[in-house]
Amino acid sequence: MDALLYLIPIALLLGGGGLIAFLWSLKSGQFEDMEGEANRILFDDDDAPKSD
């Protein structure tokens, strides 16, 4: 029972930290273009140097 006195505040701090990190990622635009990076791998770059 004494362990709960330590575990509950630690869990709340970790959850709050995760929430703060998520809100920061939303504000900084991390989730703006979910399809662009996923589809970029499918297209060839014509600017790549050709090896002989």
C-alpha positions as CSV (number, residue, x, y, z in Angstrom):
1,M,0.0,0.0,0.0
2,D,2.9,2.3,0.6
3,A,4.1,1.8,-2.9
4,L,1.0,3.5,-4.3
5,L,2.1,6.7,-2.6
6,Y,5.1,6.7,-5.0
7,L,3.6,5.0,-8.1
8,I,0.5,7.2,-8.5
9,P,2.4,10.6,-8.6
10,I,5.0,9.0,-10.9
11,A,2.3,7.7,-13.2
12,L,0.6,11.2,-13.3
13,L,3.9,12.9,-14.1
14,L,4.7,10.5,-16.9
15,G,1.2,10.8,-18.3
16,G,1.4,14.6,-18.1
17,G,4.8,14.5,-19.8
18,G,3.3,12.4,-22.6
19,L,0.4,14.8,-23.0
20,I,2.7,17.8,-23.1
21,A,4.9,16.0,-25.8
22,F,1.8,15.2,-27.8
23,L,0.4,18.7,-27.7
24,W,3.9,20.1,-28.6
25,S,4.0,17.8,-31.7
26,L,0.5,19.0,-32.7
27,K,1.5,22.6,-32.4
28,S,4.8,22.2,-34.3
29,G,3.1,20.6,-37.3
30,Q,4.3,17.0,-36.9
31,F,1.0,15.6,-38.2
32,E,0.4,18.0,-41.1
33,D,1.2,15.7,-44.1
34,M,0.8,12.1,-43.2
35,E,0.7,10.9,-46.8
36,G,3.6,12.9,-48.3
37,E,6.4,11.1,-46.5
38,A,4.8,7.7,-47.0
39,N,4.4,8.2,-50.8
40,R,7.8,9.9,-51.3
41,I,9.6,6.6,-51.2
42,L,7.6,5.3,-54.2
43,F,8.9,7.9,-56.6
44,D,12.4,7.9,-58.2
45,D,14.6,11.0,-57.9
46,D,15.8,12.1,-61.3
47,D,18.5,14.3,-59.6
48,A,20.4,11.3,-58.3
49,P,23.9,10.9,-59.7
50,K,24.3,8.0,-62.1
51,S,27.1,5.6,-61.3
52,D,29.1,4.3,-64.3
